[in-house]
Amino acid sequence: MSEQPPPDQTLTSLTSHLDALEAVLAPLEAKPWSDTTDRLSTLERTKMDVLGAYLINDLIWIYLKMKGIDPAKHEVTSELERIKVYYGKISSAEGKEEPRPQIDQAAARRFVSNSLPRAQHLPQTNSAELAARQAAYIAAEQDAENTLRRLGKASRFRHIQDEGSVKLVPGDARDLEDEDVMMDSAEQGQQQAEDFLKTLEGEMQASDKGAQR
């Protein structure tokens, strides 16, 4: 059986350790507990809470011992054991990487593909060709409109420029052969309008010359 140290030596050692503990706790007591824990990670914050609870219950255990009360018969002992269980769980959680969210690439690809407009699923060459044809047709249509305005007959002969016209939209699902036929029809209608305008302009010039005579 080991000999116990004299009471005065035990008291001196306890006083020294309490002074050191107060010095360590002074910075924590100077500000709210949340100011200290809010800057920590989840694991570090949990560890601080558990250590704080263990410290308080351990001081109660020491206080009961000094008062001559058996701590084993007090609720503080069971509380200390419960805190030790939580601390063991924290220790086992240290060193483990947090699970990262996994992305279902196949589902994401389907979602993006279904969100795209239908025209963007067509081959690029087909869409580019239709866009070029539409731009050329719009330019020719604008030239005919300008000619009609220049002659001052836009309202009377406007139906001529619409004859055989076909609107092409990039990404249309019709076959390219049908689109070529419609483009030829539009070009023929445009040519008829230009021929008519040239004839009309010639007649107006001849009429002006006759009036001058």
Sequence and secondary structure as in RCSB ss.txt:
>XXXX:A:sequence
MSEQPPPDQTLTSLTSHLDALEAVLAPLEAKPWSDTTDRLSTLERTKMDVLGAYLINDLIWIYLKMKGIDPAKHE
VTSELERIKVYYGKISSAEGKEEPRPQIDQAAARRFVSNSLPRAQHLPQTNSAELAARQAAYIAAEQDAENTLRR
LGKASRFRHIQDEGSVKLVPGDARDLEDEDVMMDSAEQGQQQAEDFLKTLEGEMQASDKGAQR
>XXXX:A:secstr
      HHHHHHHHHHHHHHHHHHHHHHHTS HHHHHTTS HHHHHHHHHHHHHHHHHHHHHHHHHTT  GGGSH
HHHHHHHHHHHHHHHHHHTT         HHHHHHHHHHHS GGGGS HHHHHHHHHHHHHHHHHHHHHHHHHHH
HT TTTSHHHHTTT     TT  S HHHHHHHHHHHHHHHHHHHHHHHHHHHHHHHHHHHHH 
